[in-house]
Amino acid sequence: MKILYLILSTALLGMLAWAAWKDIRSKKLPVIFLIIGACTGIVLQIIIGEASVWDILLSCIPGAIAYAVAFFTKQAIGYGDAALIIISGIFLGLNTNVMLILIALALSAIAAAVLLILKRKKRKDEMPFVPFMLCSYIVIMAVNI
């Protein structure tokens, strides 16, 4: 069973790393990548067998909230970021996904503050969010080892 968790963790780490690279370079995440990621997470959760359908649906709530925020703020957070939050929820479950989001938000706030202080960015400039999700996941993995 431990090998399945290793596969699950490695799959999410690889997805986040690739998505972070795409987010930095183009600020877009391909829809097919997001669909494959969601399907991979669902299949792995079914194989592991510890998450019920209800658990998987609950773990998608933070992503659904992010979609609503994206819609009502004219994409202050992107739809791709929201989709990736749903996918990370499928992989991690609700509690760990919320922790991932909170750590990522804290890291992005620190980075934004530093960039503002150094006058490298202005208040209205956009920053990719997925790299902070990747860093957050690495922190979570390091703490759980």
N, C-alpha and C positions, 0 to 999 in steps of 0.2 A: 504494500500500500504506500510505503514511503516513496517508492520510485514514481508512483502516479502523481504525488504532490510535487516531486522534483520536476516532472514533465509539465505540470500545470504552472509552476513558478517560472520555469524557463521559457515556456510559451508566452506568458504575459510579459516577462522581461524583454524578450526579443521583439514582441509587438510594440511595447512602449519605446524601445530604443529606435526602431525603424520609424515609428510615428513621430518621435521627437525630432529626428533628422528631417523628415518631410515637413514638419511644422516650422522648423527653423528656416529651411530652404524655400518653401513655397507658400507657407501658411494655409495649406490645404491638405486634407486627408482623403485619399481616394475612397469612394463609397464601397467598391468591391473589397478593399482591405478591411473596412469596418464590418461588412457582412461576413467575410471569412473569419474575422476575429471573434465575432459574436457566436457564430456556429461552432468554432473550435472550442470556445469556453463552455458552451452548452453540452457538446459531445463529451468533453473531458469531465464535466460535472456528472453526467449520466454514468460514465464509466466508473468514476470514483464511488458514486452512489450515496454520498452523504448529504447532498443538497436536494431537497424536494423542489417541485415546480414552484410551490409557494415561496420557498427561500430564494429561488432565482428571481422570481418576480419582485419580491421585496428589495432585493439587492439592486434592482434597476431604478428604484425611486430617486436616489440622488441625481442620476442622469436625466430622469424625466423633469426634475426640478431645474436642472441646468438648461434643458431644452426650453422650458418656460421662460427662464431668465434671458436666454438668447433671443427668444421671440419678442419679449416685451421691451428689451433694451436695444433692439436693432443690432443684435450680435455683439454686445459688449464681451460676451463669451461666445465663441463660435459653435456652430452646430456640430462640427467635427469633434471639438473638445467634449461636448455633451454626449455624443455617441461613444467616445472613448471612456467616459465615466460610466456609462451603462455597461460597456464591455468589461471594464475593470471590476465592476460590481458582480458580473456573472462569474468571473474568475475568483474573486476574493470574498464575496459575501458582503452583507450590509455593513456590519461593524467595521471591518477592516477597510472597506471602500470609503466610508466616512472619514476614517483616520487618514487614509491616503489623500483625500481631498483637502482635509484641514492642514496637513503638513505641506502639501503642494501650494495651498493658498498662502501659508506663512512664508515659505521660501520665496514665492513670487513677490510678496509684499516687501520682503527684505531686499531682494534684487531691485525692485522698482524704486525703493527709497534710496538705495546707493546710486542708481543711475540718475535719479533726479538731483541728488546732492552734487554729483559730479557733472551735472548738466549734459549728460550724454543722451537723455531722453526728456521729452516734455510730458506734461501731465496727460495729454490726450493721445500720446503715441501708443501703439499696440505692442504687446509682447506675446510671443508664443507661450502657451500654457503647458503643453505636453512635456517639454523638458523638465518642468518642475514636478510633474506627475512621475516621471522616470526617477528623478532624484528621491522623491518621496517613497517610491516603491523600494528603491535600494536601501533606504534607511529602515523601512519596515522589515525587509528581508534580513538586514544585519542585526536588528534587535531580536528577531525570532530565531536566530541560529542557536 
